[in-house]
Amino acid sequence: QKEVEQNSGPLSVPEGAIASLNCTYSDRVSQSFFWYRQYSGKSPELIMSIYSNGDKEDGRFTAQLNKASQYVSLLIRDSQPSDSATYLCAVPFNQFYFGTGTSLTVIP
Amino acid sequence: DGGITQSPKYLFRKEGQNVTLSCEQNLNHDAMYWYRQDPGQGLRLIYYSQIVNDFQKGDIAEGYSVSREKKESFPLTVTSAQKNPTAFYLCASAHLGSYNEQFFGPGTRLTVL
């Protein structure tokens, strides 16, 4: 059984702080990893993809991948109230395996 | 304007009725997926298809049926056998291969009256 686990949260950070979201996965052969953001009542939106070990930066978002430890994280720098949402980690292998999500609240 | 469309946005059904949710994509993606999301819960896979005229059951296929007659379309039928169908239904699609990002449609919110 392939599994994706996320820190359960909820997570609250003050505006301007760094939010750190973590995800572990059980399938050692996975080659691609995704982070989605889901606002309440809306569908998930892909915000980051990462395929190789190390860091990938896109604006205020940084994804970090460590395949040896089967660990992928998402850092949000200078957090804004508009970042308040649920963040889902996903690992594809035939079908896509999603974590249950971490709810983030950024406090103004 | 490329993307994934789902219709209707809201759907109300009486108990005992079958309903069909539409999902269309013009991204030329090979694979399409249906998920169910209950309030405060994660995504649960209902069915997925990687090629026309073929599909596989996900974790919660009972009470649902699908078809994949065209690459662009993957309709989901919620049958009367589904005992608790009220939920948010999400359709997604993806390329198959190394860079297989999955994208979601806007969703259909189904309420059984």
Boltz contact constraints between the chains, C-beta under 6 A:
constraints:
  - contact:
      token1: [A, 43]
      token2: [B, 90]
      max_distance: 6.0
  - contact:
      token1: [A, 43]
      token2: [B, 104]
      max_distance: 6.0
  - contact:
      token1: [A, 43]
      token2: [B, 106]
      max_distance: 6.0
  - contact:
      token1: [A, 43]
      token2: [B, 107]
      max_distance: 6.0
  - contact:
      token1: [A, 44]
      token2: [B, 104]
      max_distance: 6.0
  - contact:
      token1: [A, 46]
      token2: [B, 101]
      max_distance: 6.0
  - contact:
      token1: [A, 49]
      token2: [B, 101]
      max_distance: 6.0
  - contact:
      token1: [A, 92]
      token2: [B, 100]
      max_distance: 6.0
  - contact:
      token1: [A, 95]
      token2: [B, 45]
      max_distance: 6.0
  - contact:
      token1: [A, 95]
      token2: [B, 48]
      max_distance: 6.0
  - contact:
      token1: [A, 96]
      token2: [B, 102]
      max_distance: 6.0
  - contact:
      token1: [A, 98]
      token2: [B, 42]
      max_distance: 6.0
  - contact:
      token1: [A, 98]
      token2: [B, 43]
      max_distance: 6.0
  - contact:
      token1: [A, 100]
      token2: [B, 42]
      max_distance: 6.0
  - contact:
      token1: [A, 101]
      token2: [B, 42]
      max_distance: 6.0
